[in-house]
């Protein structure tokens, strides 16, 4: 028996990185997986096959998470294909780093739209489904910089702080209908994005972390599995830091 047997999860931005790790972990725990990414490319196709090989129903949907119209269509298709949505993971995200004095309006808007507006889009569309079911778990992927801030990431930090406020507000709005909402705040996680940093930069990051290592996508996926499962049935409106103690 898996922790997520009989559940259907919808995960955004899950063709690679943390999103894919969450999708794989959920599938291993018995959940059927609907996932999105920007285009139906080789990564999406391979992820779909990898998930299906775990013995669950899995389907990828090409969609711009920042588009309300795209999101409406995707959620309609997921409900038609899977019949229900028990878990929503708002994971889609990008960075466009730069100091505020040099940051362009386009850099600001792109990050806010992809990271934060996408969560609004999906929560807006999934809410009626979960309310009708009188159950559901919404998980927003935030960041430690959404709590502490970070120079050169005003747009990213603001978007992730917004993800936290959004989760807390939704928890208060939907709790009476059996729908929970929480946020995960990862720290320095080794992904394709951070993998491009130099060894010197990674070493400096490690010095700031009590556990003296960067996290893995699987570390975050374990926390996401807890929040998606009935093990966290009395947990809502919370922010769980997955950062090796980097932010206390």
C-alpha positions in Angstrom: 0.0 0.0 0.0 1.3 3.4 -1.0 0.7 6.7 0.9 -1.1 8.1 -2.1 -3.0 5.1 -3.4 -6.2 6.2 -5.2 -5.2 9.9 -5.5 -4.6 12.0 -8.5 -1.9 14.7 -8.5 -1.5 17.7 -10.8 2.0 19.0 -10.8 3.1 22.1 -12.7 6.6 22.4 -14.3 7.3 18.7 -13.7 9.3 17.6 -16.8 12.6 18.0 -14.9 14.1 19.1 -11.6 12.1 19.3 -8.4 8.8 18.9 -10.1 9.8 15.7 -11.8 11.2 14.3 -8.5 7.9 15.0 -6.8 6.0 13.3 -9.7 8.2 10.2 -9.4 7.9 10.0 -5.6 4.1 10.4 -5.9 3.9 7.7 -8.5 6.0 5.4 -6.3 3.4 6.0 -3.6 0.6 5.0 -5.9 -0.8 8.3 -7.2 -1.8 8.9 -10.8 0.0 11.8 -12.2 -1.0 14.7 -14.5 1.8 17.1 -15.0 2.5 20.2 -17.1 5.4 22.0 -18.7 5.8 24.6 -21.3 6.2 22.4 -24.4 5.7 18.7 -25.2 9.4 18.0 -25.8 11.6 15.0 -25.2 11.8 15.8 -21.5 8.1 15.7 -21.1 7.8 12.5 -23.2 10.5 10.7 -21.2 8.9 11.8 -17.9 5.6 10.5 -19.0 7.1 7.1 -19.9 9.1 6.9 -16.7 6.0 7.6 -14.6 3.8 5.1 -16.5 6.5 2.5 -16.0 5.9 2.8 -12.2 2.4 1.3 -12.8 0.3 4.4 -12.5 -1.7 6.5 -15.0 0.4 9.4 -16.2 -0.1 12.1 -18.7 1.8 15.3 -19.6 0.1 18.5 -20.8 1.9 21.3 -22.7 0.8 24.5 -21.2 2.0 28.0 -20.2 1.2 28.1 -16.5 1.2 31.9 -16.6 -1.7 31.8 -19.0 -5.2 31.8 -17.4 -6.7 30.5 -20.7 -4.2 27.6 -20.9 -4.7 26.7 -17.3 -8.5 26.6 -17.7 -8.1 24.2 -20.6 -5.6 22.0 -18.9 -7.6 21.5 -15.7 -10.7 20.7 -17.8 -8.7 18.1 -19.6 -7.2 16.6 -16.4 -10.6 16.2 -14.8 -11.9 14.6 -18.0 -8.9 12.2 -18.2 -8.5 11.4 -14.5 -12.0 12.1 -13.0 -10.6 14.0 -10.0 -7.8 16.1 -8.6 -6.7 15.4 -5.1 -3.3 17.1 -5.0 -2.1 20.3 -6.7 1.6 21.2 -6.6 2.3 24.7 -7.9 5.9 24.1 -8.9 6.4 26.1 -12.1 9.0 28.7 -11.7 11.8 30.7 -13.4 14.5 33.2 -12.4 15.6 36.4 -14.0 18.1 37.7 -11.5 19.5 41.2 -11.3 19.9 44.1 -8.9 16.8 46.3 -8.7 18.5 49.3 -10.2 19.2 47.3 -13.3 16.1 45.1 -13.4 13.7 45.6 -16.3 10.0 45.7 -16.1 10.0 42.6 -18.4 12.2 40.7 -15.9 9.9 41.6 -13.1 6.7 40.7 -14.9 8.0 37.4 -16.3 9.0 36.1 -12.9 5.8 37.2 -11.1 3.6 35.8 -13.9 5.3 32.4 -14.1 6.0 31.9 -10.4 3.0 33.5 -8.7 0.2 34.2 -11.2 0.5 30.6 -12.3 -0.4 29.4 -8.8 -3.4 31.7 -8.8 -4.5 30.3 -12.2 -4.3 26.7 -11.1 -5.8 27.2 -7.6 -8.7 29.2 -9.2 -9.5 26.3 -11.5 -8.9 23.4 -9.1 -10.9 24.9 -6.2 -14.3 23.9 -7.5 -13.1 20.4 -8.1 -11.7 20.0 -4.6 -14.7 21.7 -2.9 -17.0 19.3 -4.6 -14.9 16.4 -3.4 -14.7 18.1 0.0 -11.0 17.2 0.1 -7.7 18.2 -1.4 -4.1 19.3 -0.7 -2.6 22.3 -2.4 1.1 22.7 -2.1 2.9 25.9 -3.2 6.6 25.7 -3.9 8.1 28.8 -2.2 11.7 29.4 -1.2 13.8 30.4 1.8 14.4 33.7 -0.1 10.7 34.3 0.1 11.1 34.5 3.8 14.5 36.1 4.2 14.9 38.0 0.9 18.0 37.9 -1.3 20.0 40.7 -3.0 19.7 40.4 -6.7 16.5 38.4 -6.6 13.8 41.0 -5.7 11.5 39.6 -8.3 12.0 36.0 -7.4 11.9 36.7 -3.6 8.7 38.7 -4.0 7.1 35.9 -6.0 8.0 33.3 -3.5 6.8 35.4 -0.5 3.6 35.7 -2.5 3.3 31.9 -2.7 3.5 31.7 1.1 0.8 34.4 1.6 -1.4 32.7 -1.0 -1.1 29.3 0.7 -2.0 30.7 4.1 -5.0 32.7 2.7 -6.3 29.7 0.8 -5.9 27.5 3.9 -8.3 29.9 5.7 -10.7 30.1 2.8 -11.0 26.4 2.1 -10.4 24.7 5.4 -14.1 24.2 6.1 -14.4 22.3 2.9 -11.7 19.8 3.8 -9.1 21.4 1.5 -5.6 22.1 2.9 -3.0 24.5 1.6 0.7 24.6 2.6 4.0 25.9 1.2 7.5 24.3 1.0 10.5 26.6 1.2 13.5 24.8 -0.3 17.0 26.2 0.3 20.0 25.4 -1.9 18.9 22.4 -3.9 21.1 20.8 -6.5 19.3 21.0 -9.8 20.1 21.8 -13.4 19.8 25.5 -12.5 22.1 25.5 -9.5 24.4 22.9 -11.2 25.6 25.7 -13.5 27.2 27.4 -10.6 31.0 27.1 -10.0 32.4 24.7 -7.4 33.6 27.8 -5.4 30.1 29.2 -5.2 28.6 25.8 -4.2 31.3 25.5 -1.5 30.4 29.0 -0.1 26.7 28.0 0.0 27.5 24.8 1.9 29.4 26.8 4.5 26.1 28.6 5.4 24.2 25.3 5.8 24.3 23.5 9.2 24.1 20.1 7.4 27.0 21.2 5.2 25.5 20.1 1.9 23.1 21.1 -0.7 19.7 19.4 -0.9 18.4 17.1 -3.6 15.2 17.3 -5.5 14.3 14.0 -3.7 14.6 15.8 -0.3 12.0 18.2 -1.4 9.8 15.4 -2.8 9.8 13.7 0.5 8.3 16.8 2.2 5.8 17.2 -0.7 4.7 13.6 -0.2 4.1 14.2 3.5 1.9 17.3 2.7 0.0 15.4 0.0 -0.7 12.4 2.1 -3.1 11.8 5.0 -0.1 11.9 7.3 -0.6 15.7 7.3 -4.4 15.7 7.5 -4.2 18.2 10.4 -1.5 20.4 8.8 -2.6 23.5 6.8 -1.5 27.1 6.4 2.1 26.1 7.2 5.5 26.7 5.6 7.9 23.8 5.9 11.5 24.7 5.3 13.6 22.1 3.4 17.0 23.8 3.6 19.3 21.8 5.9 18.9 24.4 8.6 20.1 27.3 6.3 17.1 29.4 7.4 15.9 29.0 11.0 
